[in-house]
Amino acid sequence: MMNIVVTDGYTLNPGDLSWAAIEKLGRLTVYDRTPAEAIVARCQGADIVLTNKVPLKADLLAQLPQLQLISVLATGYNIIDVPAARQRGIAVCNVPAYGTASVAQHTFALLLELTNQTGAHASAVAGGEWVNSKDFSFTKSPIMELAGKTLGVIGWGNTAQQTARIARAFDMRVVYYTPNKKEQAEAEWLSLPDLFAQSDVVSLHCPLTADNAGFVNSSLLQKMKPSAYLINTARGQLINEAQLADALNNNILAGAAIDVLSTEPPAPENPLLTARNCIITPHIAWISKEARTRIMAITETNIKAFLEKNPVNVVG
């Protein structure tokens, strides 16, 4: 029987889901969290490791001779040294497309908070401002209508396309950028500089690679309209955070809404935590119960397929 170790299972299953289906596939050990110094000790003897955000790099893999499969409990797998795993005959698989609806929904939750400032207005009412107002309505900030505005999407995978569909329901124009233009994208392809210049909202939906880390920098931000917004529900490392904070504080763009940061949880000195009109949520775009249930089901499928010597969702 295979030994299966979950290194950091709490965010996936804080108690409202069940590991029972995976438990039937081997001897299962679930850790809520695993600090860096405990990774090797906890994964020693594991044939299969399930990890969400605990990294498995070459030096650690070298100390896990029994390991046969790494199944990432997410779509992004940049925490795994895939070439090193391949050299050691370790299969690596992920969970694709589980969060398409949830992440796109959260993208618009962030956008609507930027445009309508619902939280700020509700807090003002709770604080007595409406009771004491001389008028039947009041605003804490300007409210922007999305109809007719341009959404620039970086990437054109499942989540990007779902976000585009929602944008069209708001009567927005959709443009997109990927390094390779898609022939049937149902949206206009623009270069990165043109997309940042033309868009009223720029939303990131691309994977993190060695080539695009920090690509959202002062050069691109300077091209944005002063009324434009930036949204990131992809990976925090895509943005040069210090340069975005400077751009926000100097009114280069109107605001940003971020669900991911370069280090999570963030250091207290992260400049975006105190930047002007920067809304930050704690990496929750993926975390609906429906999406987490799909992760469980697809992970079960990944393990079963591997045990049947017909692996699926293999990356790299």
Secondary structure, 3 states (H helix, E strand, C coil): CCEEEECCCCCCCCCCCCCHHHHCCCEEEECCCCCHHHHHHHHCCCCEEEECCCCECHHHHCCCCCCCEEEECCCCCCCECHHHHHHCCCEEECCCCCCHHHHHHHHHHHHHHHHHCHHHHHHHHHCCCCCCCCCCCCCCCCCCCCCCCEEEEECCCHHHHHHHHHHHHCCCEEEEECCCCCCCCCCEECCHHHHHHHCCEEEECCCCCCCCCCCECHHHHCCCCCCCEEEECCCHHHECHHHHHHHHHCCCCCEEEECCCCCCCCCCCCHHHHCCCEEECCCCCCCCHHHHHHHHHHHHHHHHHHHCCCCCCECC
